[in-house]
């Protein structure tokens, strides 16, 4: 690693994976499993706490700035279980006083009753998987809720005292028109969440939609949807700070911002991934856990929930930093690059030599994409990937 003295210990977040869902969506390629009749929440919590003990070895001195419960559907777990997990984390690690604790939730009457208890447990940010307010589009996506339940979930979240709420919306859905995509965004803005995640439906391998691909809107229509929806969000004062993320002023997701700025994160739970920096070696390591819940619980009980680890070399570190940080609308500074990678900025500038100047803006203080480069970020990253090789 070039110039290791540049490397600094980054902020630390905690990701907690809850791998169960009522039913797996046909487009989902996340590590999620249908819950069936009964999930042993106690056994899984015990595994999470054992997993965390292992991850904190050598990291006990570091404060955790954010916690994110992802899935799967974390809101399938009882509020009592979520409280037990949060209290368990508090007993083992230092948390910042202004910690952001996010829980992903899907609409459904059986979950809405838990929102008040989640808030009491310490969850202060909800991310609700709406996807669309159009019942036909929800049906085609294989979602188990309808638009009425979606609205009720948001109202219940407000009633429970949540002020920081993200709504997930998708576009480019089967048979969706441009007007329908805009209507979804307009309706979401009227509900005034603090944050909107707006992303395109993509067909991923190992999904039902990959084997039985639905008819999607033409590329030109999808482009129009994206542009018009982004304009609509901006009109309602939701500013785009990342490729798929829009927020009201000061309401960016702190957990995801740590990802995009190449911060560290501990990942616990079945299939969870983590990234940890050791400035003493120096090294940056990625770690991932057993994917199948039963295997994860078994291995965690034995003190070895990890499925694998990988230490990044300098080309990988440089590319992974760019893969994350260039997703940010404002780009990044050279100072941040050096602190998070341990690589001298000259190596970065060398990698930029063959990048189209119409796509990438190189300033005295840092890098950012041009407006065109931001729209065609994959082209920029592919150029860096070629440079890496």
Buried (B, 14 or more C-beta within 10 A) or exposed (E): BBBEEBBBBBBBBBBBBBBBBBEBBBBBBBBBBEBEEEBEBEBBBBBBBBBBBBBBEEBEEBEBBBBBBBBBBBBBBEBEBBBBBBEBBBEBBEBEEEBBBBBBBBBBEEBBEBBBBBBEBBBBBBBBBBBBBBBBBBEBBBBBBBBEBBBBBBEBBBEBEBEBBBBBBBBBBBEBBBEBBBBBBBBBBEBEBBBBBBBBBEBEEEBBBEEEEBEBBEEEBBBBBBEBBBEBBEEBEBBBBBBBBBBBEEBBBBBBBBBBBBBBBBBBBBBBBBBBBBBEEBBBBBBBBBBBBEBBBBBBBEEEBBBEEEEBEBBBBBBBBBBBBBBBBEBBBBEBBBBBBBBBBEBBEEBBEEBEEEBBBBEEEBBBBBEEBBBBBEBBBEBBBEBEE
